[in-house]
Amino acid sequence: MKSINKNDFSRIDLNLLVVLLVMYEVRSVTQAANRLYLGQPAVSAALKRLREMFDDPLFVRASNGMTPTPRAEQLVQQFAPLMQDLHRVIFTQQPFNAEEDSYSFRIGMSDWLEHWLMPDLLAELARVAPNIDVKVIATDPWQAIPLMEQQQADVVITVGNETSRDLTREKILRAGFSTVWHRQQIELDAPLTLQQFVSYEHALVSYRGVSESALDRQLQQQGVARRVRYVTPNFSALPMLLKRLPLFATVPQGLVPSWCDLYGLSAAPVPVSMPDYEVSLLWHNARSEDEANRWLRDILRGLIQRKSTDDP
């Protein structure tokens, strides 16, 4: 394919091509002016420029009006379908039909959000959008902003408050934390006391590899401390670990019902005050009006809201 010279196109006014097509149809400068809502001098000037551009008279006077030359006939045959395609591209946005369209979405999230949301999301997509695929991109809250600024995902589901001028963050859900353990390892019943809480070792999820969190700062204000024995960036490692060792883990409330059901864990409110987490949708402003992206955000928003009311 011959490369496109942008300098060639800089000399072309698409309005001239419209005049050419209308002139071919009506064969009259006066009628072309009426059709285009222009003055007759403007159409005559456009015709002059067309003749200079193509180095051809294009239309000559005859007893039945302006007769096109062979060059004009050739140009119209070539330009007419191109202009129709251009009109369709400019003025007709391709609709997104979730029931029929094939599409692959990239969703950024951490592993606990994947555990909490993805089984229900995929089940819903199988029902309402069978040709939609999902690729999850591992994204902790520290990675969410740069990931979306580089548009490496369509939407990120994340916690926190950070954003940038290139992005939109929509807060969907506020929830708290619970402490979980396995009764074969720690024989305790809820409610969990502060003394019991600090009497056992803990597993901590930290995306940055640190051994303290906001929870430890709250414990310090109470004059106590806990020992964190295990630090991991993955929530998914915790259930089997708790089945093997006498450890506490403090996790987002969204995980608790399924973990207690699947792994036989016990759960109780954290015995010190902790700030809630907020689940948000994060997307690039360039995708705000994209039909497919808006559909995905609606699906995710509704799912998160339903999960928040379904989970006890």
C-alpha positions as CSV (number, residue, x, y, z in Angstrom):
1,M,0.0,0.0,0.0
2,K,1.3,3.4,-1.0
3,S,2.1,5.6,2.1
4,I,-0.2,8.6,2.6
5,N,1.4,12.0,2.2
6,K,-0.3,14.3,4.7
7,N,0.8,17.4,2.8
8,D,-1.3,16.3,-0.2
9,F,-4.4,16.2,2.0
10,S,-3.7,19.6,3.5
11,R,-4.6,21.1,0.1
12,I,-8.0,19.4,-0.1
13,D,-11.3,20.9,1.2
14,L,-13.9,18.2,1.6
15,N,-16.6,20.8,1.0
16,L,-15.3,21.0,-2.6
17,L,-16.0,17.3,-3.1
18,V,-19.6,17.9,-1.8
19,V,-20.0,20.6,-4.4
20,L,-18.7,18.3,-7.1
21,L,-21.2,15.5,-6.2
22,V,-24.2,17.9,-6.0
23,M,-23.2,19.6,-9.2
24,Y,-23.1,16.2,-10.9
25,E,-26.6,15.5,-9.6
26,V,-28.3,18.8,-10.5
27,R,-26.2,20.0,-13.4
28,S,-26.7,23.6,-12.4
29,V,-24.8,26.2,-10.4
30,T,-28.0,27.8,-9.3
31,Q,-29.7,24.6,-8.2
32,A,-26.5,23.4,-6.5
33,A,-26.4,26.7,-4.5
34,N,-30.0,26.1,-3.4
35,R,-29.4,22.5,-2.5
36,L,-26.3,23.5,-0.4
37,Y,-27.9,26.6,1.1
38,L,-25.0,28.7,-0.4
39,G,-24.9,31.8,-2.6
40,Q,-24.4,31.2,-6.3
41,P,-21.0,33.1,-6.2
42,A,-19.8,30.6,-3.5
43,V,-20.6,27.6,-5.6
44,S,-19.0,29.2,-8.7
45,A,-15.9,29.9,-6.6
46,A,-15.9,26.3,-5.4
47,L,-16.2,25.0,-9.0
48,K,-13.3,27.2,-10.0
49,R,-11.1,25.6,-7.3
50,L,-12.2,22.1,-8.3
51,R,-11.2,22.8,-11.9
52,E,-7.8,24.0,-10.7
53,M,-7.4,21.0,-8.4
54,F,-8.1,18.4,-11.0
55,D,-6.8,20.4,-14.0
56,D,-10.1,19.8,-15.9
57,P,-13.2,21.8,-16.8
58,L,-15.3,19.2,-15.0
59,F,-18.6,20.8,-16.2
60,V,-19.2,22.6,-19.5
61,R,-22.3,24.5,-20.6
62,A,-24.7,22.8,-22.8
63,S,-28.4,23.2,-23.9
64,N,-29.6,21.0,-21.1
65,G,-27.4,22.5,-18.3
66,M,-23.9,21.8,-17.1
67,T,-22.6,18.6,-18.7
68,P,-19.9,16.6,-16.8
69,T,-16.7,15.8,-18.5
70,P,-15.3,12.3,-18.6
71,R,-12.9,13.3,-15.8
72,A,-15.9,14.5,-13.7
73,E,-17.7,11.2,-14.4
74,Q,-14.7,9.3,-13.2
75,L,-14.3,11.4,-10.1
76,V,-17.9,11.0,-9.1
77,Q,-17.8,7.2,-9.5
78,Q,-14.8,7.1,-7.2
79,F,-15.8,9.7,-4.7
80,A,-19.5,8.9,-4.2
81,P,-19.0,5.6,-2.2
82,L,-16.0,7.1,-0.3
83,M,-18.1,10.1,0.8
84,Q,-20.9,7.8,1.9
85,D,-18.5,5.7,3.9
86,L,-17.0,8.9,5.4
87,H,-20.5,10.2,6.3
88,R,-21.2,6.9,8.1
89,V,-18.0,6.9,10.0
90,I,-18.4,10.5,11.2
91,F,-22.1,10.5,12.0
92,T,-23.0,7.0,12.8
93,Q,-21.5,5.6,16.1
94,Q,-21.3,1.8,16.1
95,P,-23.7,0.7,18.9
96,F,-22.6,-1.8,21.5
97,N,-24.9,-4.9,21.8
98,A,-23.8,-6.9,24.7
99,E,-26.1,-9.8,23.8
100,E,-24.5,-10.3,20.4
101,D,-21.1,-8.5,20.2
102,S,-17.8,-10.2,20.8
103,Y,-15.6,-8.2,23.2
104,S,-12.8,-8.7,25.5
105,F,-12.6,-6.5,28.7
106,R,-9.5,-5.9,30.8
107,I,-10.4,-5.4,34.4
108,G,-7.8,-4.5,37.0
109,M,-8.3,-5.7,40.6
110,S,-6.6,-7.3,43.6
111,D,-7.0,-10.9,44.4
112,W,-9.6,-10.5,47.2
113,L,-11.8,-8.4,44.9
114,E,-11.4,-11.1,42.2
115,H,-12.5,-13.8,44.7
116,W,-15.4,-11.7,45.9
117,L,-16.8,-10.5,42.5
118,M,-15.6,-12.6,39.6
119,P,-17.7,-15.8,40.1
120,D,-20.9,-13.7,40.1
121,L,-19.7,-11.5,37.3
122,L,-18.9,-14.4,35.0
123,A,-22.2,-16.1,35.8
124,E,-24.0,-12.9,34.9
125,L,-22.0,-12.4,31.7
126,A,-22.7,-16.0,30.6
127,R,-26.4,-15.2,30.9
128,V,-26.6,-11.7,29.4
129,A,-23.5,-11.4,27.2
130,P,-22.2,-14.8,26.1
131,N,-19.6,-13.5,23.7
132,I,-17.9,-11.2,26.3
133,D,-14.5,-12.3,27.6
134,V,-12.8,-10.9,30.7
135,K,-9.1,-10.7,31.4
136,V,-8.1,-9.8,35.0
137,I,-5.0,-7.7,35.5
138,A,-3.5,-8.0,39.0
139,T,-3.7,-4.5,40.4
140,D,-3.2,-3.5,44.0
141,P,-4.3,0.1,45.1
142,W,-0.7,1.4,44.6
143,Q,-0.7,0.2,40.9
144,A,-4.2,1.4,40.0
145,I,-3.5,5.0,39.1
146,P,-0.5,4.4,36.8
147,L,-2.2,1.4,35.2
148,M,-5.2,3.4,34.2
149,E,-3.2,6.5,33.2
150,Q,-1.5,4.3,30.7
151,Q,-4.9,2.7,29.7
152,Q,-3.7,-0.8,30.3
153,A,-7.2,-1.7,31.6
154,D,-10.7,-0.7,30.7
155,V,-11.8,-0.4,34.3
156,V,-10.1,-0.9,37.7
157,I,-12.0,-2.0,40.8
158,T,-10.0,-0.7,43.7
159,V,-10.0,0.7,47.2
160,G,-8.6,4.0,48.3
161,N,-9.1,7.6,47.3
162,E,-6.2,8.5,44.9
163,T,-7.0,9.7,41.4
164,S,-5.6,12.0,38.8
165,R,-6.9,14.6,36.4
166,D,-6.9,11.9,33.6
167,L,-9.1,9.6,35.5
168,T,-12.6,9.3,37.1
169,R,-13.1,7.5,40.4
170,E,-16.7,6.5,41.4
171,K,-17.1,5.3,44.9
172,I,-19.6,2.5,45.1
173,L,-19.4,0.8,48.5
174,R,-18.1,1.5,52.0
175,A,-17.5,-1.6,54.2
176,G,-15.4,-2.7,57.2
177,F,-13.1,-5.5,58.2
178,S,-13.4,-8.7,60.2
179,T,-10.9,-10.9,61.9
180,V,-11.0,-14.6,60.9
181,W,-9.4,-17.8,62.3
182,H,-9.9,-21.5,62.2
183,R,-11.4,-23.1,65.3
184,Q,-9.2,-26.2,65.0
185,Q,-6.3,-23.9,65.6
186,I,-7.8,-21.3,67.9
187,E,-10.7,-22.4,70.1
188,L,-12.5,-19.1,70.6
189,D,-16.0,-17.8,70.1
190,A,-17.1,-14.4,69.0
191,P,-17.0,-11.7,70.2
192,L,-13.3,-11.4,70.1
193,T,-11.7,-9.5,73.0
194,L,-8.6,-7.2,72.6
195,Q,-6.6,-9.4,74.9
196,Q,-7.4,-12.5,72.8
197,F,-6.6,-10.6,69.7
198,V,-3.0,-9.8,70.7
199,S,-2.4,-13.2,72.4
200,Y,-2.1,-14.9,69.1
201,E,0.2,-14.3,66.1
202,H,-1.2,-12.7,62.9
203,A,-1.0,-13.0,59.1
204,L,-1.0,-9.7,57.3
205,V,-1.7,-8.8,53.7
206,S,0.6,-5.9,52.6
207,Y,1.0,-4.9,49.0
208,R,4.2,-3.0,49.9
209,G,5.7,-5.7,52.1
210,V,5.5,-3.8,55.3
211,S,4.7,-5.5,58.6
212,E,2.4,-2.8,60.0
213,S,-0.9,-1.4,59.0
214,A,-3.6,1.1,60.2
215,L,-4.7,-1.7,62.6
216,D,-1.3,-1.6,64.4
217,R,-1.5,2.1,64.9
218,Q,-4.9,1.6,66.5
219,L,-3.5,-1.1,68.8
220,Q,-0.6,1.3,69.8
221,Q,-3.2,3.8,70.9
222,Q,-4.7,1.1,73.2
223,G,-1.2,0.4,74.6
224,V,-0.9,-3.0,73.1
225,A,0.8,-4.6,70.0
226,R,0.4,-7.8,68.0
227,R,3.1,-10.0,66.5
228,V,2.8,-10.3,62.7
229,R,4.4,-13.6,61.8
230,Y,3.5,-13.8,58.1
231,V,3.3,-11.0,55.5
232,T,2.0,-11.7,52.0
233,P,0.7,-9.6,49.1
234,N,-2.1,-12.2,48.4
235,F,-5.3,-12.7,50.4
236,S,-5.8,-16.1,48.6
237,A,-2.9,-17.6,50.7
238,L,-4.7,-17.0,54.0
239,P,-7.5,-19.6,54.3
240,M,-5.2,-22.7,54.0
241,L,-2.7,-21.0,56.2
242,L,-5.3,-20.5,59.0
243,K,-6.3,-24.1,58.8
244,R,-2.7,-25.2,59.5
245,L,-1.6,-22.6,62.1
246,P,-3.0,-20.7,65.1
247,L,-3.1,-17.3,63.4
248,F,-5.5,-14.4,63.1
249,A,-6.0,-12.6,59.9
250,T,-8.0,-9.3,59.5
251,V,-9.6,-9.1,56.1
252,P,-12.2,-7.1,54.1
253,Q,-15.8,-8.0,55.2
254,G,-16.7,-9.0,51.7
255,L,-14.5,-12.1,52.0
256,V,-15.9,-13.4,55.2
257,P,-19.2,-15.2,54.2
258,S,-17.6,-17.3,51.5
259,W,-14.4,-18.0,53.5
260,C,-16.5,-19.2,56.5
261,D,-18.6,-21.3,54.2
262,L,-15.8,-22.8,52.1
263,Y,-13.0,-23.2,54.6
264,G,-14.8,-23.5,58.0
265,L,-13.4,-20.3,59.4
266,S,-14.8,-18.3,62.3
267,A,-15.1,-14.5,62.2
268,A,-15.7,-11.7,64.5
269,P,-15.5,-7.9,64.5
270,V,-12.1,-6.4,64.9
271,P,-11.7,-5.5,68.6
272,V,-10.4,-2.1,67.9
273,S,-11.7,0.7,65.8
274,M,-10.6,0.7,62.1
275,P,-11.4,2.9,59.2
276,D,-13.7,1.4,56.6
277,Y,-12.5,0.7,53.0
278,E,-14.3,2.1,50.0
279,V,-14.6,0.1,46.8
280,S,-14.5,2.3,43.7
281,L,-14.6,2.0,39.9
282,L,-11.7,3.8,38.2
283,W,-11.5,4.6,34.5
284,H,-9.8,6.9,32.1
285,N,-11.7,10.0,31.0
286,A,-11.1,9.1,27.4
287,R,-13.4,6.1,27.9
288,S,-16.2,7.9,29.7
289,E,-18.5,8.0,26.8
290,D,-17.5,4.7,25.2
291,E,-20.6,2.6,25.0
292,A,-18.9,-0.7,25.8
293,N,-17.1,0.8,28.8
294,R,-20.3,2.4,30.1
295,W,-22.0,-0.9,29.9
296,L,-19.3,-2.6,31.8
297,R,-19.3,0.0,34.5
298,D,-23.1,-0.4,34.9
299,I,-22.7,-4.2,35.2
300,L,-19.9,-3.8,37.8
301,R,-21.7,-1.1,39.7
302,G,-24.9,-3.1,40.0
303,L,-22.9,-6.3,41.0
304,I,-21.0,-4.5,43.8
305,Q,-24.2,-2.9,45.1
306,R,-26.0,-6.3,45.1
307,K,-23.1,-8.0,46.8
308,S,-23.0,-5.4,49.5
309,T,-26.7,-6.1,50.4
310,D,-26.5,-9.9,49.9
311,D,-23.4,-10.4,52.2
312,P,-24.3,-10.4,55.9
